[in-house]
């Protein structure tokens, strides 16, 4: 098992093994015994016992019920949920999802609220801060009980600096010190990651991608992006912009995209594109329930989703076409990265098989046979929580590994 977002590890073999043990305990469903840890890490039982004793003393792990054995070494181990709390923040273009969780990534409370990312960082971060304080108050949790915060945003990340770089759908945010501001507001460690890569992490840890070493998560919301998990590691690329499939050119003469180019995938399949196609259909006089929405310029992607679910043929056709375009781009990812699973999530993907079926059909037609036979294409098991739970995993990784260093 790889340590996806842990700290830079020291040269000490024992410390390295300690972090590996922690991640195996964290990501093994139902807990794991000392014997199983020794087998998977090829360590002696005495070595495992020494590590576990340290983690028990630090109260980072705790023992579960016995697993059909009378020996202490077969007692299951899990992360101690009472050790502390973390927060995951999924900041989208039009909404924010806040998740309060414990060290075992069990959700304590969550909140979703509307949001307009184009208002800029000062207004938006103040709104996030205010709602997070409300969430903690409602949960009866003190600010001092929060150990770390994980944040996801819909743009390319410079992880070392804690900023976004030239984000197409985040005007005014370029190079703004997001991580620094939130860390200063809360006085605790804060991580900043792209929302799609956090979606990949969330689905790998607790969703449809459990057990996969090579995974692609495609987030289809206002924008379109992908998170790439390769050999158990999130792949960011040299500048943090890996996975920006929303800006793959589908038609060089196509509609203008938010990035300034024409014919990008996002301009055909993102939430704004879905809404634009619906407005165009109404203006052309096509028979659709969407014509009852006034003014027609206010039609949103969620309106189109609702109409499609009620059987509106025009709305359904919009999603079938979007799925076909997405399938073309995903087929390229399948050929390039040969993943075991492609997980499709985000607000637009909530329509389900109406979008997934044309994706699957197009991928089977356009990707290499050897790659398409090996890949599963699945809806996000965590739904709208994928990126938020990935932010929780990241927040937990920072603090749990940091505390382990102190043992």
C-alpha positions as CSV (number, residue, x, y, z in Angstrom):
1,X,0.0,0.0,0.0
2,X,1.3,3.4,-1.0
3,X,1.2,6.5,1.3
4,X,-0.7,8.9,-0.9
5,X,-0.5,12.1,1.0
6,X,1.7,11.4,4.0
7,X,4.6,13.7,5.0
8,X,8.2,13.4,3.8
9,X,9.4,10.3,5.6
10,X,12.6,10.2,7.6
11,X,15.3,7.7,6.7
12,X,14.5,5.5,9.8
13,X,13.2,2.1,8.8
14,X,11.1,1.9,11.9
15,X,9.5,5.3,11.1
16,X,8.8,4.3,7.5
17,X,7.2,1.0,8.7
18,X,5.1,3.0,11.3
19,X,3.6,5.1,8.5
20,X,3.0,2.1,6.4
21,X,1.2,0.4,9.3
22,X,-0.9,3.4,9.9
23,X,-2.1,3.5,6.3
24,X,-2.9,-0.2,6.2
25,X,-5.0,0.3,9.4
26,X,-6.7,3.4,8.0
27,X,-7.6,1.9,4.6
28,X,-8.4,-1.7,5.4
29,X,-12.2,-2.1,5.7
30,X,-13.2,-3.6,9.1
31,X,-9.8,-3.2,10.6
32,X,-6.7,-5.4,10.4
33,X,-4.9,-7.6,12.9
34,X,-1.2,-7.7,13.9
35,X,-0.8,-11.0,12.1
36,X,-2.2,-9.6,8.9
37,X,0.0,-6.5,9.2
38,X,3.1,-8.6,9.6
39,X,2.2,-10.7,6.6
40,X,1.4,-7.7,4.3
41,X,4.5,-5.7,5.3
42,X,6.8,-8.8,5.6
43,X,7.8,-7.8,9.2
44,X,8.3,-9.9,12.3
45,X,5.5,-10.0,14.8
46,X,7.8,-8.4,17.4
47,X,8.5,-5.5,15.0
48,X,4.8,-5.0,14.5
49,X,4.1,-5.2,18.2
50,X,6.6,-2.5,18.9
51,X,5.1,-0.2,16.4
52,X,1.5,-0.9,17.5
53,X,2.5,-0.3,21.1
54,X,3.8,3.1,20.2
55,X,0.6,3.9,18.3
56,X,-1.6,2.7,21.1
57,X,0.3,4.8,23.6
58,X,-0.2,7.8,21.3
59,X,-3.9,6.9,21.1
60,X,-3.8,7.0,17.3
61,X,-5.1,3.4,17.1
62,X,-7.4,1.3,19.2
63,X,-8.3,-2.4,19.5
64,X,-11.5,-3.8,18.1
65,X,-13.3,-7.1,19.1
66,X,-11.4,-10.3,18.7
67,X,-11.4,-12.0,15.3
68,X,-12.2,-15.6,15.9
69,X,-9.1,-16.1,17.9
70,X,-8.0,-16.2,21.5
71,X,-4.6,-14.6,20.8
72,X,-4.1,-10.9,21.4
73,X,-2.3,-10.5,18.1
74,X,-5.5,-11.4,16.2
75,X,-7.5,-8.5,17.7
76,X,-8.4,-6.1,15.0
77,X,-6.9,-2.6,15.0
78,X,-8.5,0.6,13.7
79,X,-7.8,4.3,13.9
80,X,-9.0,5.8,17.1
81,X,-12.1,7.9,16.2
82,X,-12.0,9.7,19.5
83,X,-8.5,11.1,19.0
84,X,-9.6,14.2,17.2
85,X,-11.6,15.9,14.4
86,X,-10.8,17.2,11.0
87,X,-12.6,19.2,8.3
88,X,-12.9,18.5,4.6
89,X,-13.9,21.4,2.3
90,X,-15.1,20.8,-1.3
91,X,-15.2,24.3,-2.9
92,X,-17.0,24.1,-6.2
93,X,-18.0,26.8,-8.7
94,X,-21.5,27.1,-7.4
95,X,-21.6,25.2,-4.1
96,X,-19.4,24.3,-1.1
97,X,-19.7,21.1,0.9
98,X,-18.2,21.1,4.4
99,X,-17.6,17.7,6.2
100,X,-16.7,17.4,9.8
101,X,-15.2,14.0,10.5
102,X,-13.2,12.2,13.1
103,X,-9.7,10.6,12.7
104,X,-11.3,7.4,11.4
105,X,-13.0,9.5,8.6
106,X,-16.5,8.9,10.0
107,X,-18.7,11.8,9.1
108,X,-19.9,13.7,12.2
109,X,-21.8,16.5,10.5
110,X,-21.9,18.2,7.1
111,X,-23.3,21.2,5.4
112,X,-23.8,22.3,1.8
113,X,-24.5,25.8,0.8
114,X,-24.7,27.8,-2.5
115,X,-21.6,29.7,-3.6
116,X,-20.3,31.8,-6.4
117,X,-16.6,31.4,-6.9
118,X,-16.4,34.4,-9.3
119,X,-16.9,36.7,-6.3
120,X,-13.2,36.2,-5.6
121,X,-11.1,34.8,-2.7
122,X,-11.8,37.4,0.0
123,X,-15.6,37.2,-0.2
124,X,-15.6,33.5,-0.8
125,X,-13.2,32.5,2.0
126,X,-15.0,34.7,4.4
127,X,-18.2,32.9,3.5
128,X,-16.6,29.5,4.0
129,X,-15.1,30.6,7.3
130,X,-18.5,31.8,8.6
131,X,-20.3,28.6,7.6
132,X,-17.6,26.4,9.1
133,X,-18.0,28.1,12.4
134,X,-21.7,27.6,12.2
135,X,-21.2,23.9,11.4
136,X,-19.0,23.4,14.5
137,X,-21.4,25.3,16.7
138,X,-24.3,23.1,15.5
139,X,-22.2,20.0,16.2
140,X,-21.2,21.2,19.6
141,X,-17.5,21.1,18.6
142,X,-15.0,23.7,19.7
143,X,-12.6,25.2,17.3
144,X,-9.7,23.9,19.4
145,X,-10.9,20.3,18.7
146,X,-10.1,20.6,15.0
147,X,-6.6,19.4,14.1
148,X,-6.4,20.0,10.3
149,X,-8.4,21.1,7.3
150,X,-8.3,19.7,3.7
151,X,-9.5,21.9,0.9
152,X,-10.4,21.1,-2.7
153,X,-10.8,23.8,-5.4
154,X,-11.8,23.5,-9.1
155,X,-8.5,24.7,-10.6
156,X,-4.8,23.8,-11.2
157,X,-2.8,23.7,-7.9
158,X,0.7,24.7,-7.1
159,X,0.8,22.4,-4.0
160,X,4.1,23.7,-2.6
161,X,2.9,27.3,-2.5
162,X,-0.8,26.5,-1.6
163,X,-2.2,28.5,-4.5
164,X,-4.1,28.0,-7.7
165,X,-2.4,28.9,-11.0
166,X,-4.4,30.5,-13.8
167,X,-7.7,28.7,-13.0
168,X,-10.2,29.0,-15.9
169,X,-13.4,29.1,-13.8
170,X,-11.9,31.0,-10.8
171,X,-11.3,34.6,-11.9
172,X,-9.4,36.6,-9.4
173,X,-8.0,33.6,-7.6
174,X,-4.7,33.3,-9.5
175,X,-1.8,33.0,-7.0
176,X,-4.0,34.0,-4.1
177,X,-2.5,32.5,-0.9
178,X,-5.6,30.2,-0.1
179,X,-3.8,27.8,2.1
180,X,-1.9,30.5,4.1
181,X,-5.1,32.5,4.8
182,X,-7.1,29.5,6.0
183,X,-4.2,28.3,8.1
184,X,-3.8,31.7,9.7
185,X,-7.6,31.9,10.4
186,X,-7.7,28.6,12.1
187,X,-4.2,28.2,13.4
188,X,-3.9,24.6,12.2
189,X,-2.4,22.8,9.1
190,X,-4.3,23.2,5.9
191,X,-3.8,21.3,2.6
192,X,-4.9,22.6,-0.8
193,X,-5.6,20.2,-3.7
194,X,-7.6,20.1,-6.9
195,X,-11.1,18.9,-6.4
196,X,-10.9,16.1,-9.0
197,X,-7.8,14.6,-7.5
198,X,-9.5,14.7,-4.1
199,X,-12.4,12.9,-5.8
200,X,-10.0,10.2,-7.0
201,X,-8.7,9.9,-3.4
202,X,-12.1,9.8,-1.8
203,X,-13.4,7.1,-4.2
204,X,-10.2,5.1,-3.8
205,X,-10.4,5.2,0.0
206,X,-14.1,4.8,0.6
207,X,-15.9,4.5,-2.7
208,X,-16.1,2.7,-6.0
209,X,-12.3,2.5,-6.4
210,X,-11.3,0.6,-3.3
211,X,-8.5,-1.8,-3.9
212,X,-7.6,-0.2,-7.3
213,X,-4.0,0.9,-8.0
214,X,-4.8,2.7,-11.2
215,X,-7.9,4.9,-11.2
216,X,-9.3,7.9,-13.0
217,X,-11.9,10.1,-11.4
218,X,-13.8,12.4,-13.8
219,X,-15.7,15.2,-12.2
220,X,-18.4,16.7,-14.3
221,X,-19.8,19.9,-12.7
222,X,-19.6,23.5,-13.9
223,X,-16.2,22.5,-15.2
224,X,-14.8,19.1,-16.2
225,X,-11.6,17.7,-14.7
226,X,-9.9,14.4,-13.9
227,X,-8.0,13.0,-10.9
228,X,-5.4,10.4,-11.8
229,X,-4.3,7.7,-9.4
230,X,-1.3,5.8,-10.9
231,X,0.4,2.9,-9.1
232,X,-1.3,4.0,-5.9
233,X,-0.1,7.6,-6.1
234,X,-2.0,10.8,-7.1
235,X,-0.3,12.1,-10.3
236,X,-0.2,15.9,-10.5
237,X,2.2,16.5,-13.3
238,X,5.2,18.9,-13.3
239,X,3.1,22.0,-12.6
240,X,0.0,20.6,-10.9
241,X,-2.3,20.8,-13.9
242,X,-2.4,17.1,-14.8
243,X,-5.9,15.8,-15.4
244,X,-7.4,19.0,-17.0
245,X,-9.3,17.0,-19.5
246,X,-12.0,19.6,-19.7
247,X,-9.7,21.5,-22.0
248,X,-9.0,18.7,-24.5
249,X,-10.1,20.0,-27.9
250,X,-13.2,18.2,-29.2
251,X,-13.9,20.6,-32.1
252,X,-11.6,23.4,-32.9
253,X,-14.5,25.4,-34.4
254,X,-16.7,24.6,-31.4
255,X,-18.1,27.0,-28.7
256,X,-15.9,29.3,-26.7
257,X,-14.6,27.8,-23.5
258,X,-13.9,29.5,-20.2
259,X,-10.1,29.0,-20.8
260,X,-10.3,31.2,-24.0
261,X,-10.0,28.4,-26.5
262,X,-12.8,27.0,-28.7
263,X,-14.3,23.5,-28.7
264,X,-13.0,22.2,-25.4
265,X,-14.7,19.2,-23.8
266,X,-15.9,21.5,-21.0
267,X,-17.7,23.7,-23.5
268,X,-19.7,20.7,-24.6
269,X,-20.3,18.8,-21.4
270,X,-19.9,21.1,-18.4
271,X,-22.8,22.4,-16.4
272,X,-22.9,25.8,-18.3
273,X,-22.8,23.9,-21.6
274,X,-25.7,21.7,-20.6
275,X,-27.7,24.8,-19.6
276,X,-26.7,26.6,-22.8
277,X,-27.9,23.7,-25.0
278,X,-31.2,23.7,-23.2
279,X,-31.7,27.4,-23.7
280,X,-30.8,27.0,-27.4
281,X,-33.4,24.2,-27.8
282,X,-36.1,26.3,-26.3
283,X,-35.2,29.2,-28.6
284,X,-35.4,26.9,-31.6
285,X,-39.0,26.0,-30.6
286,X,-38.3,22.4,-29.6
287,X,-41.0,20.8,-27.5
288,X,-39.7,20.6,-23.9
289,X,-40.9,21.2,-20.4
290,X,-38.0,23.6,-20.0
291,X,-39.9,26.2,-22.0
292,X,-42.0,26.8,-18.9
293,X,-39.0,28.2,-17.1
294,X,-39.0,32.0,-17.3
295,X,-36.8,33.7,-18.2
296,X,-35.3,31.0,-20.3
297,X,-31.8,32.4,-19.6
298,X,-32.2,31.2,-16.0
299,X,-32.3,27.5,-17.0
300,X,-29.6,25.6,-15.1
301,X,-28.0,22.2,-15.5
302,X,-30.0,21.1,-12.5
303,X,-33.2,22.1,-14.3
304,X,-32.2,20.0,-17.3
305,X,-31.4,17.0,-15.0
306,X,-34.8,17.3,-13.4
307,X,-36.5,17.5,-16.8
308,X,-34.6,14.5,-18.1
309,X,-35.6,12.4,-15.1
310,X,-39.3,13.3,-15.8
311,X,-38.9,11.9,-19.3
312,X,-38.3,15.1,-21.3
313,X,-36.8,13.9,-24.6
314,X,-34.9,17.1,-25.4
315,X,-33.2,17.1,-22.0
316,X,-32.3,13.4,-22.3
317,X,-30.8,13.9,-25.7
318,X,-28.6,16.7,-24.3
319,X,-27.1,14.3,-21.8
320,X,-26.7,11.5,-24.3
321,X,-24.7,13.9,-26.5
322,X,-22.7,15.1,-23.5
323,X,-22.0,11.4,-22.6
324,X,-20.7,10.7,-26.1
325,X,-18.3,13.6,-25.9
326,X,-17.1,12.6,-22.5
327,X,-16.6,9.0,-23.7
328,X,-14.3,10.3,-26.5
329,X,-12.1,12.1,-24.0
330,X,-12.2,9.2,-21.5
331,X,-11.3,6.7,-24.2
332,X,-8.0,8.7,-24.7
333,X,-7.4,8.4,-20.9
334,X,-8.0,4.7,-21.1
335,X,-5.5,4.3,-23.9
336,X,-2.9,6.5,-22.2
337,X,-3.1,5.3,-18.6
338,X,-4.8,1.9,-18.8
339,X,-6.8,2.3,-15.5
340,X,-8.7,-0.5,-13.8
341,X,-11.6,1.8,-13.2
342,X,-13.0,5.2,-14.3
343,X,-15.3,6.8,-11.8
344,X,-17.6,9.5,-13.0
345,X,-18.8,12.0,-10.4
346,X,-19.8,15.7,-9.9
347,X,-23.1,17.5,-10.0
348,X,-23.9,16.8,-13.7
349,X,-23.1,13.1,-13.3
350,X,-26.0,12.7,-10.8
351,X,-28.2,12.0,-13.8
352,X,-26.7,8.5,-13.8
353,X,-27.0,6.0,-16.6
354,X,-28.3,8.5,-19.0
355,X,-24.8,10.0,-19.0
356,X,-22.9,6.8,-18.2
357,X,-24.3,4.5,-20.9
358,X,-23.1,6.7,-23.8
359,X,-19.8,7.1,-22.1
360,X,-19.4,3.3,-21.8
361,X,-20.5,2.8,-25.4
362,X,-18.1,5.4,-26.8
363,X,-15.2,4.2,-24.7
364,X,-15.8,0.6,-25.9
365,X,-15.7,1.9,-29.5
366,X,-12.8,4.3,-29.3
367,X,-10.3,2.8,-26.9
368,X,-8.0,-0.1,-27.6
369,X,-9.6,-3.5,-27.1
370,X,-7.0,-4.7,-24.5
371,X,-7.6,-1.5,-22.5
372,X,-11.3,-1.3,-22.8
373,X,-11.8,-4.9,-21.7
374,X,-9.9,-4.2,-18.5
375,X,-11.6,-1.0,-17.4
376,X,-14.8,-0.6,-15.4
377,X,-16.8,2.7,-15.8
378,X,-18.7,3.4,-12.6
379,X,-20.7,6.2,-11.1
380,X,-19.2,7.7,-8.0
381,X,-20.2,5.6,-5.0
382,X,-19.9,8.6,-2.7
383,X,-22.0,10.8,-5.0
384,X,-21.5,14.5,-4.2
385,X,-19.3,13.6,-1.3
386,X,-16.3,12.2,-3.3
387,X,-14.1,15.3,-3.3
388,X,-15.2,16.3,0.3
389,X,-14.2,12.8,1.6
390,X,-11.0,13.1,-0.3
391,X,-10.3,16.3,1.5
392,X,-11.1,14.5,4.8
393,X,-8.5,11.8,3.9
394,X,-6.0,14.5,3.1
395,X,-6.6,16.3,6.3
396,X,-6.3,13.1,8.3
397,X,-3.1,12.1,6.5
398,X,-1.5,15.4,7.5
399,X,-2.3,15.2,11.2
400,X,-2.2,11.4,11.8
401,X,1.3,11.1,10.3
402,X,2.5,14.2,12.0
403,X,1.3,12.9,15.4
404,X,2.9,9.5,14.6
405,X,6.3,11.2,14.2
406,X,6.0,12.4,17.7
407,X,5.7,8.9,19.2
